[in-house]
Amino acid sequence: MQSTNRPPVRPDRKAPPPAAHPAILWQPEAADAVRCLACAHRCLVRPGRAGICHVRLNVDGKLLTAVFGRAVSAGADPIEKKPLFHFHPGSIAFSIATRGCNFHCLHCQNWSISQAESEDLGIPDFPLPPASVVSAALAAGSRSIAYTYTEPTVFIEYVVETARLAAEAGLANVLVTNGYQTPEALDALAPLVQAANVDLKAFDDSFYRHVVGARLAPVLETLAGMKARGIWLEVTTLLIPGLNDDPAGLDELTRWLVSNLGPETPWHVSRFFPAYKLSDLEPTPVETIRRAVEAGRAAGLRHVYSGNLHDGDEDTHCASCGETLIRRRGYVAVRAALEDGLCAMCGHSLAGVGLDEWGRRDGTP
């Protein structure tokens, strides 16, 4: 196993070639340095350098973004793939990403785009202006646009402009994020974003520092901040053998979710497969996932889902009577006893967004 005791990442790295688009959320500092305020690293970026994310750079004492309107991935996905199970289930989310990330996860599945600097980019980016994103989303029959695959906070300018146009076109906006936003970033995003899946990687600051290059506290602050701003939240935790699957830590994590986000917050527990710098580890045992699911339920979470399992429980059940409301196989969701957002058996309202639209949208009775 590779050591997780790597040195901290320096934000003062050589910058990619200059981009023309100005960044938001920054302030000037002495000697033409700038302080980026988009994520909780709050990088001090000197002239000619870039932040931890590789894509926010200081040119002549101003912060610019190298990735505005430059996508590395774009396409239509089921909303369940995000995963978002309680947000317009059964709908399509048009998903986009740029290169760059403010985390450096040793197990990153998308490292070729998240960790790539411009000169060594393995997957070429391509121009995709915000208006073109919205047009493509509408053409694909999407209900929403998802900012995903890498970390949307580092391309927040692209997100904000696209999300504004999407809202005007009647589309929702969702984030799939590591949750390392600043309050300033949340204030910019909250009026435009309706839902987020936040990757809560562990309830252990040491794990965050050594495995992903960040800290736990800002993620918890973001989760609470999103909840307070009215963003629909679902949380994902990828369990890595020996690193974040300790039962005591999972008990703390699930109790925190119940106390701070509410018992009907969906929690997705996913199975790790070897990747990137943790390719020498074994996949997460299925039994570990099942124990975590039971621990979440025991803590009081009413919607716990197991991911990356062929026989995983991804159906949605009524939090009151237990009736199956939505059945899922892979990324296909089918309504069962859900009528106008309510359980057909007991009338309990299913927590989420757009649940009452489902029948009207798909034409089913």
VEXNUSE-330112 format. One record per residue (C-alpha): x, y, z; residue number from 1. Coordinates in Angstrom, 1 decimal. Layout:
residues N
<<X, Y, Z>, NUM>
...
END
This chain:
residues 365
<<0.0, 0.0, 0.0>, 1>
<<1.3, 3.4, -0.8>, 2>
<<1.9, 5.8, 2.0>, 3>
<<-0.8, 8.4, 2.7>, 4>
<<1.8, 10.6, 4.5>, 5>
<<2.5, 12.7, 1.4>, 6>
<<3.7, 16.4, 1.7>, 7>
<<1.0, 19.1, 1.5>, 8>
<<0.2, 20.4, -1.9>, 9>
<<1.6, 23.8, -2.6>, 10>
<<-0.8, 26.3, -4.1>, 11>
<<2.1, 28.3, -5.5>, 12>
<<2.6, 26.2, -8.7>, 13>
<<3.3, 27.3, -12.2>, 14>
<<0.2, 28.6, -13.9>, 15>
<<-1.3, 27.2, -17.1>, 16>
<<-1.4, 29.5, -20.1>, 17>
<<-3.4, 32.7, -19.4>, 18>
<<-7.2, 32.6, -20.0>, 19>
<<-9.2, 35.6, -20.9>, 20>
<<-12.1, 35.1, -18.6>, 21>
<<-12.0, 36.9, -15.2>, 22>
<<-12.7, 34.9, -12.1>, 23>
<<-15.1, 35.8, -9.3>, 24>
<<-14.6, 35.5, -5.6>, 25>
<<-11.1, 36.8, -5.0>, 26>
<<-9.3, 39.7, -3.3>, 27>
<<-6.0, 41.5, -4.0>, 28>
<<-3.1, 41.0, -1.7>, 29>
<<0.3, 42.5, -1.3>, 30>
<<2.9, 42.4, -4.1>, 31>
<<0.2, 41.6, -6.8>, 32>
<<-0.7, 38.4, -5.1>, 33>
<<-4.4, 37.4, -5.0>, 34>
<<-6.5, 35.4, -2.5>, 35>
<<-9.0, 33.0, -4.1>, 36>
<<-12.2, 32.9, -2.1>, 37>
<<-14.0, 30.1, -4.1>, 38>
<<-13.0, 27.1, -1.9>, 39>
<<-11.9, 26.6, 1.6>, 40>
<<-8.2, 26.3, 0.7>, 41>
<<-8.4, 30.1, 0.1>, 42>
<<-5.2, 29.9, -1.9>, 43>
<<-2.8, 32.8, -1.9>, 44>
<<-1.8, 32.9, -5.6>, 45>
<<1.3, 34.9, -6.6>, 46>
<<1.7, 36.4, -10.1>, 47>
<<2.2, 33.9, -12.8>, 48>
<<1.1, 31.0, -10.6>, 49>
<<-2.1, 28.9, -10.1>, 50>
<<-4.0, 27.6, -7.1>, 51>
<<-4.2, 24.1, -5.9>, 52>
<<-6.8, 23.4, -8.5>, 53>
<<-4.4, 24.2, -11.4>, 54>
<<-7.1, 26.2, -13.2>, 55>
<<-7.5, 29.5, -11.2>, 56>
<<-4.5, 31.7, -11.9>, 57>
<<-2.9, 35.0, -11.2>, 58>
<<-2.2, 37.1, -14.3>, 59>
<<-0.8, 40.6, -13.6>, 60>
<<-2.4, 40.7, -10.2>, 61>
<<-5.9, 39.5, -11.3>, 62>
<<-7.4, 36.2, -10.8>, 63>
<<-8.5, 34.5, -14.0>, 64>
<<-10.1, 31.1, -14.8>, 65>
<<-8.5, 28.9, -17.4>, 66>
<<-11.6, 26.7, -18.0>, 67>
<<-14.6, 29.0, -18.6>, 68>
<<-16.5, 27.4, -21.5>, 69>
<<-13.9, 24.7, -21.9>, 70>
<<-15.4, 21.2, -21.1>, 71>
<<-13.7, 17.9, -20.9>, 72>
<<-17.0, 15.9, -20.7>, 73>
<<-20.6, 16.6, -21.7>, 74>
<<-23.5, 14.3, -22.1>, 75>
<<-26.9, 13.2, -20.9>, 76>
<<-27.1, 11.0, -17.8>, 77>
<<-29.9, 9.6, -15.7>, 78>
<<-30.2, 11.7, -12.6>, 79>
<<-29.8, 8.5, -10.6>, 80>
<<-26.2, 8.3, -11.8>, 81>
<<-25.2, 11.4, -9.8>, 82>
<<-26.5, 9.8, -7.5>, 83>
<<-29.7, 11.8, -6.7>, 84>
<<-32.6, 9.5, -5.9>, 85>
<<-35.0, 12.0, -4.5>, 86>
<<-34.6, 14.8, -7.0>, 87>
<<-36.8, 14.5, -10.1>, 88>
<<-36.3, 10.7, -10.2>, 89>
<<-36.4, 9.1, -13.6>, 90>
<<-35.3, 12.3, -15.3>, 91>
<<-32.3, 13.2, -17.4>, 92>
<<-29.4, 15.4, -16.2>, 93>
<<-27.1, 16.9, -18.8>, 94>
<<-23.7, 16.6, -17.2>, 95>
<<-20.6, 18.8, -17.8>, 96>
<<-17.1, 19.0, -16.4>, 97>
<<-13.9, 20.9, -16.9>, 98>
<<-10.5, 19.8, -15.8>, 99>
<<-9.2, 20.7, -12.4>, 100>
<<-10.0, 19.9, -8.7>, 101>
<<-9.2, 21.3, -5.3>, 102>
<<-8.7, 17.9, -3.8>, 103>
<<-6.0, 15.4, -4.7>, 104>
<<-7.6, 12.1, -3.7>, 105>
<<-5.3, 9.1, -3.8>, 106>
<<-8.2, 7.0, -5.1>, 107>
<<-9.6, 9.4, -7.7>, 108>
<<-11.4, 7.6, -10.5>, 109>
<<-11.3, 10.7, -12.7>, 110>
<<-7.6, 11.7, -12.0>, 111>
<<-6.8, 12.1, -15.7>, 112>
<<-9.0, 15.2, -15.9>, 113>
<<-9.2, 16.3, -12.2>, 114>
<<-5.4, 16.3, -11.7>, 115>
<<-4.3, 17.3, -15.2>, 116>
<<-2.5, 20.6, -15.8>, 117>
<<-2.9, 22.1, -19.3>, 118>
<<0.4, 20.9, -20.6>, 119>
<<-0.1, 17.2, -19.7>, 120>
<<-3.9, 17.0, -20.2>, 121>
<<-4.6, 13.4, -21.4>, 122>
<<-8.2, 14.1, -22.4>, 123>
<<-8.5, 17.2, -24.6>, 124>
<<-11.0, 19.9, -23.6>, 125>
<<-13.3, 21.6, -26.2>, 126>
<<-15.2, 24.8, -26.4>, 127>
<<-18.7, 24.6, -25.0>, 128>
<<-20.1, 28.0, -24.0>, 129>
<<-22.9, 28.2, -21.4>, 130>
<<-25.6, 28.9, -24.0>, 131>
<<-24.5, 25.7, -25.9>, 132>
<<-24.7, 23.7, -22.7>, 133>
<<-28.3, 24.8, -22.2>, 134>
<<-29.2, 24.1, -25.9>, 135>
<<-27.7, 20.6, -25.7>, 136>
<<-29.5, 19.9, -22.5>, 137>
<<-32.8, 20.9, -23.9>, 138>
<<-32.2, 18.9, -27.1>, 139>
<<-31.5, 15.8, -24.9>, 140>
<<-34.8, 16.2, -23.0>, 141>
<<-33.0, 17.0, -19.8>, 142>
<<-34.8, 18.2, -16.7>, 143>
<<-31.6, 19.6, -15.1>, 144>
<<-27.9, 20.4, -15.7>, 145>
<<-25.4, 18.6, -13.5>, 146>
<<-22.0, 20.1, -12.8>, 147>
<<-20.0, 16.9, -12.0>, 148>
<<-17.1, 14.5, -12.6>, 149>
<<-14.5, 17.0, -11.4>, 150>
<<-15.1, 19.7, -8.8>, 151>
<<-17.6, 22.4, -9.9>, 152>
<<-16.3, 24.9, -7.3>, 153>
<<-13.1, 25.4, -9.3>, 154>
<<-15.1, 26.3, -12.4>, 155>
<<-17.7, 28.3, -10.5>, 156>
<<-17.8, 31.1, -13.1>, 157>
<<-18.9, 28.5, -15.8>, 158>
<<-21.4, 27.1, -13.3>, 159>
<<-23.0, 30.4, -12.4>, 160>
<<-23.3, 31.7, -16.0>, 161>
<<-24.7, 28.3, -17.3>, 162>
<<-27.0, 28.0, -14.3>, 163>
<<-28.5, 31.4, -15.0>, 164>
<<-29.3, 30.6, -18.6>, 165>
<<-30.6, 27.1, -17.5>, 166>
<<-33.0, 28.7, -15.0>, 167>
<<-34.3, 31.0, -17.7>, 168>
<<-34.9, 28.0, -19.9>, 169>
<<-36.8, 26.1, -17.1>, 170>
<<-34.0, 23.7, -16.2>, 171>
<<-32.9, 22.9, -12.7>, 172>
<<-29.2, 22.9, -11.7>, 173>
<<-27.4, 20.3, -9.5>, 174>
<<-23.9, 20.0, -8.1>, 175>
<<-22.0, 16.8, -7.5>, 176>
<<-19.3, 18.1, -5.2>, 177>
<<-16.7, 17.5, -2.5>, 178>
<<-18.4, 20.2, -0.4>, 179>
<<-15.3, 22.4, 0.0>, 180>
<<-17.0, 25.7, -0.9>, 181>
<<-16.6, 28.9, 1.1>, 182>
<<-19.7, 30.7, 2.4>, 183>
<<-19.0, 33.3, -0.3>, 184>
<<-19.3, 30.6, -3.0>, 185>
<<-22.4, 29.2, -1.5>, 186>
<<-24.0, 32.6, -1.5>, 187>
<<-23.2, 32.8, -5.3>, 188>
<<-24.5, 29.3, -6.0>, 189>
<<-27.5, 29.0, -3.7>, 190>
<<-30.0, 31.2, -5.8>, 191>
<<-29.2, 29.0, -8.8>, 192>
<<-28.7, 25.5, -7.5>, 193>
<<-31.6, 23.3, -6.4>, 194>
<<-29.8, 20.1, -5.4>, 195>
<<-26.4, 18.7, -4.5>, 196>
<<-24.9, 15.4, -3.9>, 197>
<<-22.0, 16.0, -1.5>, 198>
<<-19.2, 13.5, -1.1>, 199>
<<-18.6, 13.2, 2.7>, 200>
<<-15.5, 11.1, 2.4>, 201>
<<-15.0, 10.2, 6.1>, 202>
<<-15.7, 11.6, 9.6>, 203>
<<-12.0, 11.9, 10.3>, 204>
<<-9.8, 14.9, 9.7>, 205>
<<-6.7, 12.8, 9.4>, 206>
<<-8.3, 10.9, 6.5>, 207>
<<-9.1, 14.2, 4.8>, 208>
<<-5.5, 15.6, 5.4>, 209>
<<-3.6, 12.5, 4.3>, 210>
<<-5.8, 10.9, 1.6>, 211>
<<-7.5, 13.9, -0.1>, 212>
<<-5.4, 16.9, 0.9>, 213>
<<-8.1, 18.9, 2.7>, 214>
<<-9.9, 19.2, 6.0>, 215>
<<-13.1, 17.8, 7.4>, 216>
<<-14.6, 20.9, 9.1>, 217>
<<-15.2, 23.0, 5.9>, 218>
<<-17.2, 20.1, 4.4>, 219>
<<-19.4, 19.9, 7.4>, 220>
<<-19.9, 23.6, 7.3>, 221>
<<-20.8, 23.4, 3.6>, 222>
<<-23.4, 20.7, 4.3>, 223>
<<-25.0, 22.8, 7.0>, 224>
<<-24.8, 25.9, 4.8>, 225>
<<-26.5, 24.2, 1.9>, 226>
<<-29.2, 22.9, 4.1>, 227>
<<-29.8, 26.4, 5.6>, 228>
<<-29.9, 27.9, 2.1>, 229>
<<-32.6, 25.4, 1.0>, 230>
<<-30.6, 23.2, -1.4>, 231>
<<-31.8, 19.6, -1.5>, 232>
<<-29.0, 17.4, -0.2>, 233>
<<-28.0, 13.8, -0.7>, 234>
<<-24.7, 12.5, 0.7>, 235>
<<-22.3, 9.9, -0.6>, 236>
<<-19.6, 8.0, 1.2>, 237>
<<-17.2, 5.7, -0.6>, 238>
<<-15.8, 3.1, 1.9>, 239>
<<-12.2, 2.3, 1.4>, 240>
<<-10.9, -0.8, 3.3>, 241>
<<-8.8, 0.1, 6.3>, 242>
<<-9.0, 3.9, 5.7>, 243>
<<-12.5, 5.1, 6.4>, 244>
<<-14.6, 2.0, 7.2>, 245>
<<-14.2, 2.0, 10.9>, 246>
<<-17.6, 1.3, 12.5>, 247>
<<-17.1, 4.0, 15.2>, 248>
<<-16.3, 6.6, 12.6>, 249>
<<-19.4, 5.6, 10.5>, 250>
<<-21.5, 5.8, 13.7>, 251>
<<-20.3, 9.4, 14.2>, 252>
<<-20.9, 10.3, 10.6>, 253>
<<-24.5, 9.0, 10.5>, 254>
<<-25.4, 10.5, 13.8>, 255>
<<-24.1, 13.9, 12.5>, 256>
<<-26.2, 13.5, 9.3>, 257>
<<-29.4, 12.8, 11.4>, 258>
<<-28.7, 15.7, 13.8>, 259>
<<-27.6, 18.3, 11.3>, 260>
<<-29.3, 17.5, 8.0>, 261>
<<-32.4, 15.5, 9.2>, 262>
<<-33.3, 11.8, 9.2>, 263>
<<-34.8, 11.8, 5.7>, 264>
<<-31.5, 12.9, 4.1>, 265>
<<-30.5, 10.2, 1.6>, 266>
<<-27.2, 8.6, 2.3>, 267>
<<-25.5, 6.6, -0.5>, 268>
<<-22.8, 4.1, 0.7>, 269>
<<-20.5, 3.1, -2.2>, 270>
<<-18.0, 0.3, -2.7>, 271>
<<-14.4, 1.2, -3.5>, 272>
<<-12.5, -0.4, -6.4>, 273>
<<-8.8, 0.0, -6.8>, 274>
<<-7.9, 3.2, -8.7>, 275>
<<-5.1, 5.8, -9.2>, 276>
<<-2.6, 5.7, -6.3>, 277>
<<-4.6, 3.2, -4.2>, 278>
<<-4.6, 0.5, -7.0>, 279>
<<-2.9, -1.9, -4.6>, 280>
<<-5.9, -2.1, -2.3>, 281>
<<-8.6, -4.8, -2.5>, 282>
<<-12.2, -3.8, -3.3>, 283>
<<-14.5, -3.1, -0.4>, 284>
<<-16.0, -6.3, 0.9>, 285>
<<-19.8, -6.5, 0.3>, 286>
<<-20.4, -7.2, 3.9>, 287>
<<-18.7, -3.9, 4.9>, 288>
<<-21.3, -2.0, 2.7>, 289>
<<-24.2, -3.9, 4.2>, 290>
<<-23.0, -3.2, 7.8>, 291>
<<-22.7, 0.5, 7.0>, 292>
<<-26.2, 0.5, 5.6>, 293>
<<-27.5, -1.1, 8.7>, 294>
<<-25.5, 1.3, 10.9>, 295>
<<-27.1, 4.3, 9.0>, 296>
<<-30.5, 2.9, 9.6>, 297>
<<-29.8, 2.2, 13.2>, 298>
<<-28.7, 5.9, 13.6>, 299>
<<-32.1, 7.0, 12.3>, 300>
<<-31.5, 7.6, 8.6>, 301>
<<-34.6, 6.6, 6.7>, 302>
<<-33.2, 6.4, 3.2>, 303>
<<-29.9, 4.6, 3.0>, 304>
<<-28.7, 3.2, -0.3>, 305>
<<-25.9, 0.8, -1.2>, 306>
<<-24.1, 1.6, -4.4>, 307>
<<-21.7, -0.3, -6.7>, 308>
<<-23.4, -3.6, -5.7>, 309>
<<-25.2, -5.9, -8.2>, 310>
<<-27.6, -6.9, -5.5>, 311>
<<-27.7, -3.6, -3.7>, 312>
<<-30.8, -2.1, -2.1>, 313>
<<-31.5, 1.0, -4.2>, 314>
<<-35.3, 1.0, -3.9>, 315>
<<-36.9, 3.9, -2.1>, 316>
<<-39.2, 2.9, 0.8>, 317>
<<-41.8, 4.9, 2.7>, 318>
<<-40.2, 6.3, 5.9>, 319>
<<-43.5, 5.7, 7.7>, 320>
<<-44.9, 2.3, 6.6>, 321>
<<-42.0, 0.8, 4.6>, 322>
<<-43.9, 0.4, 1.3>, 323>
<<-41.8, 0.4, -1.8>, 324>
<<-42.3, 3.8, -3.5>, 325>
<<-39.6, 3.6, -6.3>, 326>
<<-37.9, 0.6, -7.7>, 327>
<<-34.5, 0.8, -9.3>, 328>
<<-32.4, -1.5, -11.4>, 329>
<<-29.1, 0.1, -12.3>, 330>
<<-29.9, 3.7, -13.3>, 331>
<<-33.5, 2.9, -14.3>, 332>
<<-36.2, 4.1, -11.8>, 333>
<<-39.8, 3.0, -11.9>, 334>
<<-42.6, 4.3, -9.8>, 335>
<<-44.3, 1.8, -7.5>, 336>
<<-46.5, 3.1, -4.7>, 337>
<<-45.6, 6.8, -5.2>, 338>
<<-48.6, 9.0, -6.1>, 339>
<<-48.2, 12.8, -6.3>, 340>
<<-45.1, 12.6, -4.0>, 341>
<<-47.1, 10.6, -1.4>, 342>
<<-47.1, 7.0, -0.3>, 343>
<<-50.2, 5.4, -1.8>, 344>
<<-50.6, 3.1, 1.3>, 345>
<<-50.3, 5.6, 4.2>, 346>
<<-50.2, 9.1, 2.6>, 347>
<<-46.7, 9.9, 4.1>, 348>
<<-44.9, 12.6, 2.0>, 349>
<<-41.6, 11.4, 0.5>, 350>
<<-38.8, 13.9, 1.1>, 351>
<<-37.3, 15.3, -2.0>, 352>
<<-37.9, 17.6, -5.0>, 353>
<<-40.0, 17.1, -8.1>, 354>
<<-41.6, 13.9, -6.8>, 355>
<<-45.1, 15.1, -7.5>, 356>
<<-44.2, 15.9, -11.2>, 357>
<<-43.3, 12.3, -12.1>, 358>
<<-46.7, 11.1, -13.2>, 359>
<<-47.4, 14.3, -15.2>, 360>
<<-43.9, 14.2, -16.8>, 361>
<<-43.9, 10.6, -18.0>, 362>
<<-47.6, 10.2, -18.8>, 363>
<<-48.2, 7.3, -16.4>, 364>
<<-51.4, 7.2, -14.4>, 365>
END
